[in-house]
Amino acid sequence: MDNYFSELGRAVYDKWKAKDFSLIEFPMIAQQALEKKPPARHVDLDQLLHNFLLDDNQPFQTTSGFGQPELIVYDSPKFYIQILFWLDGTTDIHQHGFSGAFHVLAGSSIHSRFDFTNVTPITPHFRIGDVILQETHLLDTGRTVPIHSGPGFIHSLFHLETPSVTVVIRTHSDPGTDPQFTYLPPHVALDPAKHDSLTTRRKQLLDVLEQTGDENYAPLVIKMLNGLDFERGFFILQNCIATLRHLGVWEKAWGRFSRKHGKLALAVAPTLNEIIRRDGIAALRASFEDVEHRFFLALLLNVGSRAEILRLISSRMDEDPLRAIARWAGEIIRATESGIWMLDAFFPFKAGENDDLEQEQEFLLEALHHFITGEKPSPKLRKLSKVNLELLKETLKHSSWRNLLLPDKSATSRNRSGKLHA
Ligand SMILES: [Fe+2]
C-alpha cells in the first residue's frame, strides 16, 4: 500500500465527511486535495511500481479494461483512487457516471471539452444531436481537472507521451447519471455499455461473409437495412461502410437507409465519415513515436479551426507554427508502391509518375505549403495546370488537413456578397 495515496485518500475522506458526503462538493474536494500536494511532485512512480509488483498488501483491484492498465491505489466504500497508464490510447469523447478529479502525473495530453445540443432521444441508449467542440487545451504534467458526472462534462484526451499517467480520485458511481454516453461527432451519442447481442452476432457473421468473399454480402446488408430500425441500421452501416464502399455499393445501401429513415438519416452520413477519419488518425497515433507528431495529430483530430490550431502550436513551440507544420509534413510524408500518403490524404501515382519519388514528395509538400500559407506557388508548381492544382487541393480538403487550408478567395467573396445563397 502506497503511503502517499493512503494519506491522500484519508484526507479526501475526512474533508468529504465534513460536507456530509455531498456529491456536489466532491469534485472540488478531490481537485483541492490533488492541487495541495500534487502527485506529479510527491509520487515516485518507479518506487510505486516496484511496491505494487512486490508487496501483496494492495487495495482491491478491479477487472476494468480502462487504462493500459488501471491500478487501484486507495479504495473505500465511498470513492477510490486509480492510476491510469496510457501507451497509445486516445479516449473516445465521453461523459461520466462518476465524479471527482484527475491529475496528470506523467506526460501531457490534449484535452478537449464538448457540448451536446439539440438532442433527439431515439432509444434510452442512442441519441441524435449536435456534438459541439467548446475548447481544446494542453494539459501539462501537474495539471488537475475536476470531473462532474452527467452530460455537463463531456471530454476527450489525446495522450502525447508514452506512457502518459493520470491519477483519478473518483466516486464509484453517481445515481441517475447513467448511461455514460460516448459521442460520435458531429451528431450521435450512444451507450457503449449497452450490448445488443443479436446485432453483435450479426455484425460478426457479416464479417465472416466479407472475409470469405461471399457474393451475398452486399445484397444481405441491403436487405437488412430495409428491415432494421434506425439504431440497429446505424450499427450495421458503421460496421459495413468500408466494405460497401470497396464493393462499389455504398450509394445503393445508403439510399435504402436514407429513404427509410428520412430526416433522421441526415445525421448519420457525416457521423460515419467522421468515424472513419478519427479512427484513421487514432491508428496513426500508435505508429507515431515523436511527441511533436502526436501533438500535431491531436490538433488535427480535435481542433476545428485553423486559427486555433496555430494558436495551440504557438503555445507549445518556439517555432513559427506554419514552419513547424511544413517541417512535420516533411517528416511524416510516406511513399508506397501505389502513391504518397500525407496522413490520411492519399495521392495515387499515375503511370510513370513514381520514377522520382523524392521529387514527387517535394512537389506535394510545396503544394501543401502554398495552400496553407497563401504564399506564391513555386516555379515548379506554376508549371502545373490549374486543374491539377485544384485536384491536389480537393484531396486535401477531404482529409484531416482541411482545417488548415486557407479558404478559396472566390468562395469567400461570393459568400460575402450573399448572392450565391440568395
Ligand atoms: Fe473522462
Boltz pocket constraint, residues with backbone or C-beta under 6 A from the ligand:
constraints:
  - pocket:
      binder: B
      contacts: [[A, 94], [A, 95], [A, 96], [A, 155]]
      max_distance: 6.0
